[in-house]
Amino acid sequence: MKIYHWIAAGLGLLMFLVSLWQLETADSGLEITQLQEEQVPITLITSGVEDSSARPLVLIGHGLAGSRATMRGFALTLAHAGYNVAMIDFSGHGGNTKPLPEEGDVDTLVTEAEIALRAVQENGFPVNRIAVLGHSMGSGMALDFGMLHPETLATIAVSPVSRTITPQLPKNLLILAEGLNQRFAQNGEQLLDQGGGPGEDFLEGTARKLEIIPGVEHITILFSPAAQQSARQWLDGIFGLQSGAEDYTDRGILWYLLGLAGTLLFCLSLSPLINNLDDQNEEEVTTTIGRRFGALLVGALGATGILHVLSNAGLDLNRLLGLQAGGYLLIWFAVAGALGILLLGRIPGEYGRPAFLGSLMVFVALWIGVGLLGNYVWLPWILVSKRLILWPVAVLLSVPWLMSVAQAVLPTSWWGRAVWWLGYTLVLVGALFLALRLNPELGFLVLILPVFPLVLGLHAISAGPYRWRMSFALGGALFFGWLVVAVFPLQ
């Protein structure tokens, strides 16, 4: 390794440590209590001052494929503002191993919010002033909870789903919708209409407001300081400014991105240590670009078609492997990859120690950078046992697709990899979009599709320095398998 490699590695490590420190200390001055009641994981955040038990409590619920981690920005903003906050993992999400309720079953989500409320009370916090906040699926819980519990003094629906409300209930309703997604803005307009239109009477409980947060979409609204501050201001208008309140702006997503960049830089800088273990020349590629791209395209479309036929024959695509839509994605990887490999005529042949060490480095870079740091910001990365046992299966099913991509992409230059990344990303997203059209029950995938280019790009960057196809394929499969098992809801 050359001196600049060590300098880059040191810089990457420093970026990671600064990021970790900032994320870890974001709750400084607050008290965090982890509760578990009837299998429902709950995180209680309080100010830690003497009168904290008498402060208003805000129940917070996440959206589909979310968790307590995705709501951390809202929770910290409100906790620093002097509110007690209780975050919930709903059934099938995060650390809650109960199956995801059937679509339309709103009672389970409300019941789990009620369980959380009881757990907080039993933990020594006599709850007499309550507010509820939820995102997407969780907004449905918040609206239903506010309707069923008239004592709830404030309801905040972020990226609202459709519900039936009245001008009286839920009390003091704030609707936050993303400016880049018209569907949820329309849902917000309908709710405001049902609720009697805009109002400002907090004492009567009939205050209503729809606020469109510009420049964000369904996921990024969760990290928007504007949305978080709007929620705080709404609650301050109802409950009054809390004693000891601190002005806090959540920058977790920015520190996360710094740490992710640092982790990738550190691992990429160390790649010469592994590459120098083997001076074997790169295998020459004789297959034409057209045939390689065609194999990926035919494999992707073929997998979509085969699974559609099986769906028509009675296979429940939405429940494969016990993961909502996630099992379908893993089976799709296996089928598309197998077809691609058959069309290409061979599989990667590098099985030596350097290739496997490269795979491990790719996985570690992504596992720590995307996942471990992400545990503070957007996903529950440390798997509970019920998810962990699915990981080896997910890895095996992911390998074929990544092997076929590796065969098509490698070896090539940096700019060539970038062009190939664009190509196989379009193939993957296009084939899955077609799957959504053919099988509407997979509708949850539409929320995940925008994330694929980013995730595939991070994988391409982390695997870039390694010339072995096996490092690209196996390292990626270890990561993608973990990511699918961590994010998709349990059925």
Secondary structure, 3 states (H helix, E strand, C coil): CCHHHHHHHHHHHHHHHHHHHHHHHHHCCCEEEEEEECCEEEEEEECCCCCHHHCCEEEEECCCCCCCHHHHHHHHHHHHCCCEEEEECCCCCCCCCCCCCCCCCHHHHHHHHHHHHHHHHHCCCCCCCEEEEEECHHHHHHHHHHHHCCCEEEEEEECCCCCCCCCCCCCCEEEEEECCCHHHHHHHHHHHHHCCCCECCCCCCCCEEEEEECCCCCCHHHHCHHHHHHHHHHHHHHHCCCCCCCCCCCCHHHHHHHHHHHHHHHHHHCHHHHHCCCCCCCCCCCCCHHHHHHHHHHHHHHHHHHHHHHHHCCCCHHHHHHECCHHHHHHHHHHHHHHHHHHHCCCCCCCCHHHHHHHHHHHHHHHHHHHHCHHHCCCCCCCCHHHHCCHHHHHHHHHHHHHHHHHHHCCCCHHHHHHHHHHHHHHHHHHHHHHHHHCHHHCCHHHHHHHHHHHHHHHHHHHCCCCCHHHHHHHHHHHHHHHHHHHCCEC
